[in-house]
Amino acid sequence: MPYLTLLRHGESQWNLENRFTGWVDVDLTLKGEAEAARAGTTLSTIPFDVVFTSVLTRAIRTADIALHEAGRTAIPIFRSEALNERHYGDLQGLNKAETAEKFGADQVHTWRRSYDVAPPNGESLKDTRTRVLPYFDTEIAPRLRNGENVLIVAHGNSLRSLIMLLENLSSEAILTVEIPTGVPITYELDRDLHIVSKTIHAPTP
C-alpha cells in the first residue's frame, strides 16, 4: 500500500513577521531550515518514489533540505503553481495585526477562516481547492494508485485542500484544521486512496 506524506514548508521570514504571504516568494528562516532538516530525519525510513512541490522558494528549499537529511537526493521532483499557497490578494505583505486594525478583526477573520469568502483580489480556500484538486487527480493520484510513495511539500491552504479530500471533511470541519510548519503528516492508503492509517510526525518536546 502506498504512502502519501504532506509537509508544510518550514517557517518563512514572513511567518516570523506575522505577514500574509500567499504567492510572495519569501525564503525560510534559520528555524525553518531546522524544521525542514528535522522533517527529513523523521522521514528517512519512508522510501519515497517521487516528490511534488509548489514553485515557491520556501517549499522548494524545505523539500531540498528534507530530502538531503533523509538521504534521498536522487528522487524525481515536480513543481507546479497548482500547489502554491492561497493567494491573499491585496492582503499580501501586510502584517496580520495591522490588517485587523485597518479592516476590522471580524472582517479579517472572515477572509482568513471562511471557506468561500476571498480577500480583495485574492483566493478563498474554495478557490485554492479548485486549482489543487485537478492537479492531484491528474498528476499525483495515478502514481499513488500505481503503488508509488509520494511526498508533497507545499503550504497550509493547498495542503488543507488535500486533507479535505483525503479525510472527506466538510467545508466547516476543514476550517478547524491546523497544519504546523515542518511537521510531516503521513497517510497509508489503499489502492482506492482510502486511508488505512494516519501519522502526524510531531517533534519530540
C-alpha positions, 0 to 999 in steps of 0.5 A, a space after each residue: 500500500 502506498 504512502 502519501 506524506 504532506 509537509 508544510 514548508 518550514 517557517 518563512 521570514 514572513 511567518 516570523 513577521 506575522 505577514 500574509 504571504 500567499 504567492 510572495 516568494 519569501 525564503 525560510 528562516 534559520 528555524 525553518 531550515 531546522 524544521 525542514 532538516 528535522 522533517 527529513 530525519 523523521 522521514 528517512 525510513 519512508 522510501 519515497 518514489 517521487 516528490 511534488 512541490 509548489 514553485 515557491 522558494 520556501 517549499 522548494 528549499 524545505 523539500 531540498 533540505 528534507 530530502 538531503 537529511 533523509 538521504 534521498 537526493 536522487 528522487 524525481 521532483 515536480 513543481 507546479 503553481 497548482 500547489 502554491 499557497 492561497 493567494 491573499 490578494 491585496 492582503 499580501 505583505 501586510 502584517 496580520 495585526 495591522 490588517 485587523 486594525 485597518 479592516 476590522 478583526 471580524 472582517 479579517 477573520 472572515 477572509 482568513 477562516 471562511 471557506 468561500 469568502 476571498 480577500 480583495 483580489 485574492 483566493 478563498 480556500 474554495 478557490 485554492 481547492 479548485 486549482 489543487 484538486 485537478 492537479 492531484 487527480 491528474 498528476 499525483 493520484 495515478 502514481 499513488 494508485 500505481 503503488 508509488 510513495 509520494 511526498 508533497 511539500 507545499 503550504 497550509 491552504 493547498 495542503 488543507 485542500 488535500 486533507 479535505 479530500 483525503 479525510 472527506 471533511 466538510 467545508 466547516 470541519 476543514 476550517 478547524 484544521 491546523 497544519 504546523 510548519 515542518 511537521 510531516 503528516 503521513 497517510 497509508 492508503 489503499 489502492 482506492 486512496 482510502 486511508 488505512 492509517 494516519 501519522 502526524 510526525 510531531 517533534 519530540 518536546 
